[in-house]
Amino acid sequence: MAEWNDNSPKGAPMVKVKGFPGPLYPPSNAKGPSAKSDFVLALKRTAARIGAWPWQPDSWDQAYSERFAMGDGYESETHGGIKALQQWSGTIDPTGNLGEKTFNFLRSVKVPQGRTHAGEMAMDSVAINQINAAYEQAHVPPPPSKTVRQRALERAIAEIGNKENPPESNLTKYGDWYGENGVPWCAIFATWAYENASRDLGRGDHPSFASLSATGGTADRWDYVPYIVSDARNGRYGLSVTNSPLPGDMVCFDWNRNGEYDHVGLFEAWKTGSDFTSVEGNTSTSDNSNGGQVMRRTRSTGGQGTVFVRVAEP
């Protein structure tokens, strides 16, 4: 069988992969050794198909070893390694460190003439699957550091003290954002907090509230508290009733216990027994449901009809 480096490499359009899993360094490198991964198995397979590494799949491991990186020299018939392949390319500095340039070269090179599978892409479907697995493992998004629920509560707390202007007008920035100003605005305030919280965290329009956004559709889904309770009880639009509220869950109040809920805020925290604090829009100590400002209120579950509503995370 001809030696792998008897001729210059033959190239073709790069095989498609999900992405570059990341650079690799041998143990002698100041940055190394790199972590073991399926990426290394894919490289050993590709090098072996070219001829620069022994075809011994059962003995390959996931380590980017010193010998595989640096090889036994360019003239080696079986153990050239990555450094020799870099030299073979004619354009890559032969360091044994594997970066994206070497990776792309191996994605584009064909098995040399005179070898088994000559003319095929050196990086075959098995190697591609291993690279894709390594890429996915290296690029798993971190879990969200904060829920939209938590951020909505932060948004609401930051608004405490804001009042409608002029007094008793129901004119607010929340109503202006919603596109329906000059009307009672406690539900609009909750909507504002959730929709902007979702955007703050880079998750776009919240699917439960998207049709209410200033740039979205025109449906008036939740400017009326009874609609929130009804949708939660029927599991619509990502709402559900919960008996174990978390900070940021919505809380709806029926002052007269007549089944028609009058007011909504965002649950903040339990105090003692059945008492809790909530952050509410359009309230005051003299008018629970149309008081004209954003306030932190202390409520009791037994003081009125109370329903806690969970909003599904986007």
ChimeraX attribute file (.defattr): number of C-alpha atoms within 10 A of each C-alpha:
attribute: neighborCount
match mode: 1-to-1
recipient: residues
	/A:1	8
	/A:2	12
	/A:3	17
	/A:4	27
	/A:5	22
	/A:6	12
	/A:7	11
	/A:8	11
	/A:9	19
	/A:10	14
	/A:11	17
	/A:12	13
	/A:13	10
	/A:14	15
	/A:15	16
	/A:16	11
	/A:17	17
	/A:18	13
	/A:19	13
	/A:20	18
	/A:21	22
	/A:22	15
	/A:23	13
	/A:24	24
	/A:25	21
	/A:26	22
	/A:27	16
	/A:28	12
	/A:29	14
	/A:30	8
	/A:31	11
	/A:32	13
	/A:33	16
	/A:34	17
	/A:35	12
	/A:36	15
	/A:37	20
	/A:38	21
	/A:39	26
	/A:40	24
	/A:41	22
	/A:42	23
	/A:43	27
	/A:44	28
	/A:45	25
	/A:46	26
	/A:47	26
	/A:48	23
	/A:49	25
	/A:50	31
	/A:51	27
	/A:52	29
	/A:53	23
	/A:54	19
	/A:55	17
	/A:56	10
	/A:57	11
	/A:58	6
	/A:59	7
	/A:60	13
	/A:61	14
	/A:62	15
	/A:63	19
	/A:64	26
	/A:65	20
	/A:66	16
	/A:67	16
	/A:68	23
	/A:69	26
	/A:70	22
	/A:71	21
	/A:72	17
	/A:73	16
	/A:74	20
	/A:75	14
	/A:76	17
	/A:77	16
	/A:78	20
	/A:79	22
	/A:80	29
	/A:81	28
	/A:82	29
	/A:83	25
	/A:84	24
	/A:85	28
	/A:86	24
	/A:87	18
	/A:88	19
	/A:89	19
	/A:90	11
	/A:91	11
	/A:92	14
	/A:93	13
	/A:94	19
	/A:95	15
	/A:96	24
	/A:97	20
	/A:98	20
	/A:99	14
	/A:100	14
	/A:101	13
	/A:102	21
	/A:103	17
	/A:104	14
	/A:105	19
	/A:106	24
	/A:107	23
	/A:108	18
	/A:109	23
	/A:110	23
	/A:111	24
	/A:112	25
	/A:113	20
	/A:114	13
	/A:115	15
	/A:116	13
	/A:117	14
	/A:118	14
	/A:119	16
	/A:120	16
	/A:121	24
	/A:122	26
	/A:123	26
	/A:124	16
	/A:125	14
	/A:126	13
	/A:127	21
	/A:128	20
	/A:129	16
	/A:130	19
	/A:131	25
	/A:132	21
	/A:133	18
	/A:134	23
	/A:135	20
	/A:136	14
	/A:137	13
	/A:138	13
	/A:139	13
	/A:140	8
	/A:141	8
	/A:142	6
	/A:143	6
	/A:144	8
	/A:145	6
	/A:146	9
	/A:147	14
	/A:148	25
	/A:149	23
	/A:150	17
	/A:151	21
	/A:152	26
	/A:153	25
	/A:154	17
	/A:155	19
	/A:156	27
	/A:157	19
	/A:158	12
	/A:159	19
	/A:160	15
	/A:161	12
	/A:162	15
	/A:163	21
	/A:164	21
	/A:165	13
	/A:166	10
	/A:167	11
	/A:168	13
	/A:169	13
	/A:170	22
	/A:171	20
	/A:172	24
	/A:173	16
	/A:174	22
	/A:175	22
	/A:176	13
	/A:177	16
	/A:178	21
	/A:179	16
	/A:180	16
	/A:181	17
	/A:182	14
	/A:183	14
	/A:184	24
	/A:185	31
	/A:186	29
	/A:187	28
	/A:188	28
	/A:189	27
	/A:190	27
	/A:191	25
	/A:192	23
	/A:193	24
	/A:194	29
	/A:195	24
	/A:196	21
	/A:197	25
	/A:198	23
	/A:199	14
	/A:200	15
	/A:201	14
	/A:202	9
	/A:203	15
	/A:204	14
	/A:205	21
	/A:206	22
	/A:207	16
	/A:208	19
	/A:209	22
	/A:210	20
	/A:211	17
	/A:212	25
	/A:213	20
	/A:214	14
	/A:215	12
	/A:216	11
	/A:217	10
	/A:218	13
	/A:219	11
	/A:220	15
	/A:221	19
	/A:222	19
	/A:223	21
	/A:224	18
	/A:225	21
	/A:226	20
	/A:227	15
	/A:228	24
	/A:229	26
	/A:230	15
	/A:231	18
	/A:232	21
	/A:233	15
	/A:234	13
	/A:235	12
	/A:236	12
	/A:237	15
	/A:238	16
	/A:239	21
	/A:240	19
	/A:241	21
	/A:242	17
	/A:243	9
	/A:244	9
	/A:245	19
	/A:246	18
	/A:247	18
	/A:248	29
	/A:249	26
	/A:250	32
	/A:251	26
	/A:252	24
	/A:253	26
	/A:254	19
	/A:255	17
	/A:256	12
	/A:257	13
	/A:258	10
	/A:259	12
	/A:260	15
	/A:261	23
	/A:262	21
	/A:263	25
	/A:264	33
	/A:265	29
	/A:266	30
	/A:267	25
	/A:268	25
	/A:269	16
	/A:270	17
	/A:271	12
	/A:272	8
	/A:273	8
	/A:274	11
	/A:275	14
	/A:276	16
	/A:277	18
	/A:278	25
	/A:279	27
	/A:280	30
	/A:281	34
	/A:282	27
	/A:283	25
	/A:284	17
	/A:285	9
	/A:286	8
	/A:287	10
	/A:288	17
	/A:289	20
	/A:290	19
	/A:291	21
	/A:292	27
	/A:293	24
	/A:294	24
	/A:295	23
	/A:296	22
	/A:297	17
	/A:298	14
	/A:299	18
	/A:300	16
	/A:301	15
	/A:302	9
	/A:303	14
	/A:304	16
	/A:305	18
	/A:306	19
	/A:307	21
	/A:308	23
	/A:309	27
	/A:310	21
	/A:311	21
	/A:312	15
	/A:313	14
	/A:314	13
